[in-house]
């Protein structure tokens, strides 16, 4: 999914993503995932470029971007923590984990810490319902989460970020 | 040479399976082959390590990376006894008592090994299907009694027949892998643990209805399943299992993975089709049904992962063998998922008809917390809450419908006696408000009003009047919503009210007492 980006303008980088999906049917979602992988978020300035490339209205593109929770309008923190708040995780204390985590990082769900290190998000089900409370940190799934385990995981996520060759990257 | 199995399933990895595999690799070197299999589904034992021995595969769990050296020193590689050893895996009651048709290979094989796939019965169904006329394939599926495993339970054979009989140069097979219901993870485990099975099922469907393209719509919350299917599809193309002239039959079928973007509503089939078309996931009115006017307006089969993954076995053994299992109009097996506050959670595939209590107290071992079970939600966030005195209910579509509940996708979420059911009812409305596509008013506005009314009731503000209002609202959402999201959200709310009324009024009384 990575697009060669050295020295290219935003418009060129957007077009490169679009070109990679020219032959896909109904390509807007794969393209938006591609844009987010390239830039980390979907900036307002990208929307008219996409509209022109795909020959649809800016309103159409904006409508799709804002419908889906995954697409961000601003960059996320270095680490993204998604805490599951669905029923199965609630039955084993997910709400307490949410409260603890908000206290540890000093931000609410949906916010990024002022230093840009951690974005906290809620998610409804990660498919780890027998080993809850579950969380996803930078795309990796974790089970049986509590306050101290989450702090440990984030510390090791930082170590991993420093040496990007992970053994079992979950990326798509 | 010894073979050791360490699951690659993301649930196993979520509690350290990757570290365990690395530790075994480091400590043993070339004498040991570590195979990364799917998970057996005994998730309380994960990371669950198995070793090949003359008496079969012997299992150890839960194994942590720090325990690996000690286990190796005490005869892990020869299957020796140990406090973490559970003996031969196939003889464990949890495994022995199941009837694994859909999950036959999950946890047994390396999900990306084509030889292991064929050695364990893979492709038999597809080969037989390709020898049959499309209508004869559909006749087998119809005879099997297979019903949609996504939740609605619509007979798969009838859906396929409609697509076959609708003329058109271009038809699609869409697999709904947007498994968003809390308490369900069987789709994910199958995709990560036996992706070829799903590919085979979709290819059989393509042959049966005359489709040439397939789409797998997988939710973005499942990055490991996305990666597994992409890798398996590449392998399948290289083996001639996908693409042109599949297995020399002349069939052409191309398969693509599409990733969702965090919208629960896209698990609703028409919303999923909109999303696949690159649009907002807004629900469509039915009719027209997708079988006639589906993806890009073309005739389209939309089936759940487990429905499609059940098809290869049905074709391999015949529809009659499949329909010999089960009860009444619920034929074959269902992959039940034990989740939430449960001592032994995981997947348990068995014929329809087993009781709720047998699953929860028998195999599941009661709650994880050790406290009494108070409530159980079956069928995801839109399913009803049942109290512990309904544990006699047999797990089949009609019995659940008769109890104002639904089986859904087979997920069972257990709560102990600390649960506040008014909070769960409020959450059901909150979830609907968050995830509604917004197309119809009962769902979009009703859910927001639902949260407000429940807050008034629990706050002690005119409880009788507001309870009546909540009931009215639930009725309106049930009758007036366009799709299951709005029309089923009242299920958890009303069942919580019916079975646990004290939770809604007691808090107000409590607050008054505290004020005194």
Interface residues (C-beta under 8 A of the other chain):
Chain A: X24 X25 X26 X27 X28 X29 X30 X32 X33 X60 X63 X64 X67 X68 X69 X70 X71 X86 X87 X88 X89 X90 X91 X92 X123 X124 X125 X126 X127 X128 X129 X130 X131 X132 X134 X136 X139 X140 X141 X142 X143 X144 X167 X168 X170 X171 X172
Chain B: X8 X10 X11 X13 X14 X15 X18 X22 X43 X44 X46 X179 X180 X181 X182 X183 X184 X185 X187 X188 X220 X221 X222 X223 X224 X226 X227 X230 X256 X258 X259 X260 X261 X262 X263 X264 X275 X276 X277 X278 X279 X280 X281 X296 X337 X338 X339 X340 X341 X342 X345 X346 X368 X369 X377 X381 X411 X413 X414 X415 X416 X419 X424 X427 X431 X434 X435
